[in-house]
Every structure is written in C-alpha cells, then in structure tokens.
C-alpha cells in the first residue's frame, strides 16, 4: 500500500469506529467532505476504503452467522 491508501484506510477505520461509538451516521460523510475540500484524491481513496471496510464487516458477520449455524447443527446431531 502506498501512503495515500494507508492514510485513507486509517481515516476510514477511525471514522467508522467513531460512527459506531457515537451512533452519528453523518461522521463518515463529514470526514469525506472535509477531505474533499483539500484533496479530492484522498477523498476518493477514503470513500473507497470506507466501502471496502463496510463490505468486509458484512462478509465477516455473514461468515460468523454461518459458523454459528454450523456449530448449532453439529451440536444437534451430536445429541442424537
């Protein structure tokens, strides 16, 4: 990763954490707007990083649910 991607990803992670902690869904957008005022390139990289991190979170949640269901199924079959 180059410096642009590193900075964008770090900012995306911090903004998503702040959003989760505060419940303020506009934090991510406001950070993006602030970045766009000084660097459109960084804003675009940040927005991409936010989308990637959100997709990652959805995929991890889906996999966790799959593992939970699998464990429950295995436990049910073990009781038989």
C-alpha positions as CSV (number, residue, x, y, z in Angstrom):
1,X,0.0,0.0,0.0
2,X,1.2,3.5,-0.7
3,X,0.9,6.5,1.6
4,X,-2.4,7.5,0.0
5,X,-4.1,4.2,0.6
6,X,-2.6,3.9,4.1
7,X,-3.9,7.3,5.2
8,X,-7.3,6.8,3.5
9,X,-7.7,3.4,5.2
10,X,-6.6,4.7,8.6
11,X,-9.1,7.6,8.3
12,X,-11.9,5.2,7.2
13,X,-11.3,2.9,10.1
14,X,-11.3,5.8,12.6
15,X,-14.4,7.4,11.1
16,X,-16.3,4.1,11.1
17,X,-15.3,3.5,14.7
18,X,-16.4,7.0,15.7
19,X,-19.7,6.4,13.8
20,X,-20.2,3.1,15.7
21,X,-19.3,4.6,19.1
22,X,-21.4,7.7,18.7
23,X,-24.3,6.5,16.6
24,X,-23.9,9.5,14.4
25,X,-24.2,8.2,10.9
26,X,-23.0,11.5,9.3
27,X,-19.5,11.3,10.7
28,X,-18.2,9.3,7.7
29,X,-19.7,11.7,5.3
30,X,-18.4,14.8,7.1
31,X,-14.9,13.4,7.1
32,X,-15.2,12.8,3.4
33,X,-16.4,16.3,2.7
34,X,-13.5,17.7,4.8
35,X,-11.0,15.7,2.8
36,X,-12.6,16.8,-0.5
37,X,-12.1,20.4,0.4
38,X,-8.3,19.9,0.4
39,X,-7.7,16.7,-1.6
40,X,-10.1,15.1,-4.0
41,X,-7.7,12.3,-4.5
42,X,-7.6,11.5,-0.8
43,X,-11.4,11.9,-0.6
44,X,-11.9,9.3,-3.3
45,X,-9.4,6.8,-1.7
46,X,-11.1,7.4,1.7
47,X,-14.6,6.7,0.2
48,X,-13.2,3.5,-1.4
49,X,-11.7,2.4,1.9
50,X,-15.0,3.1,3.7
51,X,-16.8,0.9,1.2
52,X,-14.2,-1.9,1.5
53,X,-14.3,-1.8,5.3
54,X,-18.1,-1.9,5.3
55,X,-18.1,-4.8,2.9
56,X,-15.6,-6.6,5.0
57,X,-17.7,-6.1,8.1
58,X,-20.8,-7.5,6.3
59,X,-18.8,-10.5,5.0
60,X,-17.3,-11.3,8.4
61,X,-20.8,-11.1,10.0
62,X,-22.2,-13.4,7.4
63,X,-19.3,-15.9,8.0
64,X,-19.8,-15.7,11.8
65,X,-23.5,-16.5,11.3
66,X,-22.6,-19.4,9.1
67,X,-20.2,-20.8,11.7
68,X,-22.8,-20.3,14.4
69,X,-25.4,-22.2,12.5
70,X,-23.0,-24.9,11.6
71,X,-22.0,-25.3,15.3
72,X,-25.7,-25.5,16.3
73,X,-26.3,-28.1,13.6
74,X,-23.3,-30.1,14.7
75,X,-24.4,-29.9,18.3
76,X,-27.9,-31.1,17.4
77,X,-26.5,-34.1,15.5
78,X,-24.2,-35.0,18.4
79,X,-27.2,-35.2,20.7
80,X,-28.9,-37.8,18.5
